[in-house]
Amino acid sequence: NHQMLLSILYDLGIRKNILNWLESYLCNRKQYVEIVSYNKSKIKISHQSKIRSVKYGVPQGSILGPLLFICYVRGLPTLTTGNQLCLYADDATLKISGSSVKELESSSSTSLNLLKQYFNDRQLLLNPDKTNFVVFKTRQTQVS
């Protein structure tokens, strides 16, 4: 959400010309998809989608993208107290420790619910295809 991001940047002390520049960089963007192919006679054939407004996100592959994402989720690391959250560019890793499976399940459930609410409040989606749950244990530990 561009307006929410601009509000966050304002709260972080970004003002006037820089904030106006960021607003023009983010808002009122348009995009389309173009597929180019060649027929047997080597004639170029181009297909373009409709032009659509971009209302969310930052330009893909941009230098500012990861930095703006970190600003956007700046409160996230303090959300899961007792666990470790590591942010890198636009990725996050949550490390949860526990002495029993029951404790891990409880802490995981609580943390995931907090993250879900945080993401919903900021109109962010958690991509299930890029989300993994991994259990690490010592050889002596029995985890089922």
C-alpha positions in Angstrom: 0.0 0.0 0.0 1.8 3.1 -1.3 0.0 5.6 1.0 0.8 3.4 4.1 4.4 3.2 3.0 4.6 7.0 2.5 3.1 7.5 6.0 5.7 5.2 7.5 8.5 7.1 5.7 7.0 10.3 7.1 7.1 8.9 10.6 10.7 7.9 10.0 11.6 11.6 9.3 11.4 11.6 5.5 10.0 15.0 4.4 9.4 17.4 1.6 11.3 16.9 -1.6 12.5 13.4 -0.8 9.0 12.3 0.2 7.5 13.9 -2.8 10.1 12.2 -5.0 9.3 8.8 -3.4 5.6 9.4 -3.9 6.1 10.1 -7.6 8.4 7.1 -7.9 5.7 4.8 -6.3 2.3 6.2 -7.3 0.5 6.3 -10.6 2.7 3.6 -12.2 1.4 1.5 -15.0 2.6 -1.8 -16.5 1.9 -4.3 -19.2 3.2 -7.6 -20.4 4.6 -8.1 -23.9 5.3 -11.4 -25.5 7.4 -11.3 -28.7 7.8 -14.3 -31.0 8.7 -14.9 -34.6 6.8 -16.9 -37.2 8.3 -19.3 -39.7 9.0 -16.4 -42.1 10.9 -14.6 -39.3 8.3 -12.0 -39.0 8.1 -10.5 -35.5 4.8 -11.0 -33.7 4.1 -9.0 -30.6 1.2 -9.5 -28.1 0.6 -7.0 -25.4 -1.7 -7.2 -22.4 -3.8 -4.3 -21.3 -2.1 -1.5 -19.5 -2.9 -1.8 -15.8 -2.3 0.6 -12.9 0.1 -0.6 -10.2 -1.4 0.1 -6.8 0.8 -2.0 -4.6 4.5 -2.9 -4.3 7.6 -1.4 -5.6 9.2 -1.8 -9.0 10.7 -5.3 -9.4 14.5 -5.4 -9.3 14.7 -1.9 -8.0 17.6 -0.8 -5.7 15.1 0.9 -3.4 12.7 -2.2 -3.2 14.4 -4.0 -0.3 15.1 -0.8 1.7 11.5 0.3 1.3 10.3 -3.2 2.3 12.4 -3.1 5.5 10.9 0.4 6.3 7.4 -1.0 5.7 7.9 -3.9 8.1 10.0 -2.0 10.6 7.9 -3.2 13.7 8.1 -6.8 12.7 11.2 -7.9 14.6 9.7 -6.8 17.9 6.5 -8.7 17.3 7.6 -12.2 18.2 9.2 -11.7 21.6 11.1 -14.7 22.8 11.9 -15.8 19.3 14.5 -14.6 16.8 13.3 -12.9 13.6 15.9 -12.2 10.9 15.1 -9.8 8.0 17.2 -9.9 4.8 16.1 -7.7 1.9 12.5 -8.8 1.4 12.8 -12.2 3.2 12.2 -13.1 6.8 13.2 -16.1 8.9 11.7 -16.8 12.3 13.7 -19.1 14.7 11.6 -20.6 17.5 13.3 -22.7 20.2 11.6 -25.0 22.7 12.3 -27.8 25.1 9.3 -29.9 23.9 7.2 -30.5 20.9 4.2 -29.1 22.7 6.1 -25.9 23.5 7.3 -25.6 19.9 3.7 -26.0 18.6 2.3 -23.4 21.0 5.0 -20.9 20.3 4.8 -21.5 16.5 1.0 -21.1 16.6 1.2 -17.9 18.6 4.0 -16.4 16.5 2.2 -17.3 13.2 -1.0 -15.7 14.3 0.8 -12.5 15.3 2.6 -12.5 11.9 -0.7 -13.1 10.1 -2.4 -10.2 11.8 0.7 -8.0 11.2 0.7 -8.9 7.5 -3.1 -8.4 7.2 -2.8 -4.9 8.8 -0.3 -3.9 6.2 -2.0 -5.6 3.2 0.8 -8.1 2.8 0.4 -11.7 1.8 2.5 -14.6 3.1 3.3 -16.8 0.1 2.7 -20.5 1.1 4.9 -21.7 -1.8 7.9 -19.8 -0.3 7.1 -20.7 3.3 8.8 -23.6 5.0 8.7 -25.1 8.5 11.9 -26.9 9.4 12.6 -28.7 12.7 16.2 -29.1 13.8 17.1 -31.4 16.7 20.0 -33.1 18.3 20.5 -36.8 17.7 19.4 -37.6 21.2 16.1 -35.6 20.9 13.0 -37.5 19.8 10.6 -35.3 17.8 7.4 -36.6 16.3 
